Amino acid sequence: MGIVLITGAGKRIGRGLAIRFAEKDWGVIIHYNSSDEKASETEKYIRGLGVKVAIVKADVRNYQEVRKAFNDAVIEVGIPDVLINNAGIYPPPTQLKDISDKMWDDTLNINLRGEYYSAKVFSEIAKEGRIINFSSLGGLEVWKNRIPYNVSKAGVIQLTKALAKELAPNFSVNCICPGTIDIPEEPPTEKIKIDLDKIPMKRYGNVDDIFDAVYFFSTCSKYFTGQILCVDGGYHIAR
């Protein structure tokens, strides 16, 4: 097995991915920024599984912090084989006239700049490997009152394609676009509003669905690169 570094791995999808990789005997590097307690709980659980684990803190908007986190992780568990850019934010719905500079900057800097910084550092440290970016169906569609989010996630898709071309043949770079993902133990701050009848598979996604996609890109031939994979139960084709 290998070593995976997952940004935003203290809670929700990132935590679930970290645990599932550990269950497959991968070494895991847990990145977090503000979720100190959750990240520590995740680290403790994974350590109990008997695999190598490290925990690093960094604001993904800050290049120097990202670089230090990667360097610290390498010292502790080794160079990652896979980078999963999962860290991101989902700001509340806001009309154009009410979008503040802070909301715009935070959303673009965390969702897009953060993935760029992590990929840049990883490509310099690892020399070869795999990068899996997280976009969203919101990167492919335009949602009501979600301009900063839509733009940031669309940028991730284009970043993925540009990195795939730039970093070949040493790295594969692919992208996941999740639909509505239900995590019962950590419900979202907003109520899920999508009617299940609008999803062909008649259910919301879960962490296992996301892990299947991520694990595929982590282990398949590197000939798969520059790919954008929707994990949404067919929702995007039924829209």
N, C-alpha and C positions, 0 to 999 in steps of 0.2 A: 504494500500500500504506500501512500505518499503522505505529504503534509499539505494541509489546506489552511489558508488565511481567509477569514470571513469578516468583512467589515459590518458593523452594526449587529454583532452576534450575541449581544447580551439578552435580547428579548425577541419575541414574536418569530418571524420567519427565520431570522439569522440564528437565533438560539436553536430552533428546531433543526436547521441544517447542520449546525455544529454537533449536536447530539447524534444525528444519524450518520454523519461521517465517522464519529468516534466509535459508533457501534459496528462499523465496518473496518475498524482497526486503523483508521487514519490518525495521524497526528493532527492536532487542531490548534490554530492560533485564533483566539477570541479577541476581536477588536471591539472597543466601545468608546463612547465619549461621556455621556451623562448617566448612563444606566449602571452605575457602580455596583449596586446591590445585586441586580439581576445578573450582571456579568460574573460576579463572584460566585453566585449560586450555580451558574452554568459551568464555570470552571471546576467547582467542587464536584459536581455530578460527573463530569467527563473524567476527572482524575480518578474517580471511583471505578471507572470502566477499565483502568489500567493502561491507558494510552498516553502518549506525550501530549501535553497541553501547556499553552502559555496564554497569558492575558495581557493585552497592551491597550493603553489609552491614548487617544489622539483626536483632535478636532480635524476632520477631513478637509476643512477649509484652509488649513494651515500646512503648507508644504513641509516645513521643518519638523512639525509634530508627526506628520505621516512618516517621514523618513526615519525619525528616531524610533517610532513604533516598530517599523519593519526591522531596523537594525537590532533592536532589543529582542525581537522575536527570533531572529536568526541565531543570535547568541544562545538563546534558551533552548530552542528545539530544532533549529536547522532551517535551510532555505526552503520556502514553500514551493510545491509543485503547481499549485492551483491558487489563484486569487479569485475570490467571489466578492464583487462589489455590490453589497446588499444595502449598505447604509443609505438612508434617505428620509425625507419628510414629506408629509401630505398636508399642506396648509388648508385651512377651512375655505369653503367657497366664498369668493369675494368678487364683486363687480369691478370692472376696470377702473372706475372713478375712485374706488376705495383701496386699490392696491397700493400699499406703502412701498417706499424704496427698500425698507428692511425686509418686508415679505419677499419682494422680488429678488433681492440679493441673497437672502438666506436660502431660498428655494433653489436658485441657480447654482449657488456655491456649494451647497451640500449635495444636491442630486446630480450635478454635472461636474463641477470643478473637483469634487471629492473623488469621483471615479477616475477622472483624468490624472489627478495627483497619484492615486494608488497604483494605477496602471503604469505610470511613468517610473515610479520608484521600483515597482516589482520588476519591470523589464530591465532596469539597470542592475538590480541585485541578483536576479535569478538567471539571467542570460537565456534561459529557455523555460517554457511552461505553458500554462493555459490561463486565460482570463475569461471570466464569465461576468458580464455586466447585468445589472437589473434595470430594465426600463419598466414599462407598464403598458396596458392597453391605452392608457392616457398619452402615450407617446405616439400612438398610431391614430388616435381619434381626437376630436375636439369636444370637450365636455363643458357644460354650462358653468361659468364663473370659476374656471380653473386654469386661467391663462398661465400663471407662473409654473404650475405643475406640468401642464401639457407641453410647454416650451422646453422645460428642463428634461423631461423624459424623451421628447423627440430628439433632443440633443444627444442623449445617451445612445440612441440608435445610430445616429450618424457618427458619433465617436467610435462605436463598435466597429463599423465598417472601415473607418479611417485607420484605426489601430490594427485591424486584421491585415490590411494592406501594408502598413508601415512595418509591422513586427514579424511578418512572415519571412522565412519559414520556421523561425525558432519558436514562435508563439502562435497558438490558435486563440482567436478572440471571438466570442459568441455572446448572445444576448437573450435573456428571458423576459417575456412580457406577461406577467401574471394578470389574471382577471381578479375576481373577488375571492379572496382567501379567508376562510373562517378558521380562527384559532380560539377554540372555546375557553382555554385557560387564560387567554389574554385578549379579550374583546377589544375592538377598535373604539376610539372615542366617539365616532359617528355611527349611527345605526345603519346597518346594511339595507339599502333601499331597492336593490335589484330583485325583481320578481323572478322566482325560480323557473317560471314558465318561459322566460326569455332566454334561459340557458338550455341548449339542446340536451346536455347530460343531466339536467334536472337536479343539480346540486351545486353548492359552492365548492371551490377548491380547498385543499388542505395542504399542510406542510409536506406530506408524502408526495403529493402531485408535483410540487415544486422541486422536491429533492430528486425525483426520478429524472426530471429534465436537467437539473444541475449535475447530477452524477453521470448522466450520459455524456455531457460535454466535458466532464472531468476525466473520462476514461476512454472515450471513443478515439478513433483515428484523428490526428491533427488535420487531416484533409478537410474535415468539417471546420470551416472558419468563415467569419463574416455573416453568420446565420442569425436570424431573428425568429425566436420560437414563442408563439403564444401558448400559454397554459391557462385556458379559460373555459374549458368544457364546450367549446364551440360558440361562445357568446359573440365573438367578433363577426362570425359569418351569418349569424341570425339577426344582426342589427338591421 
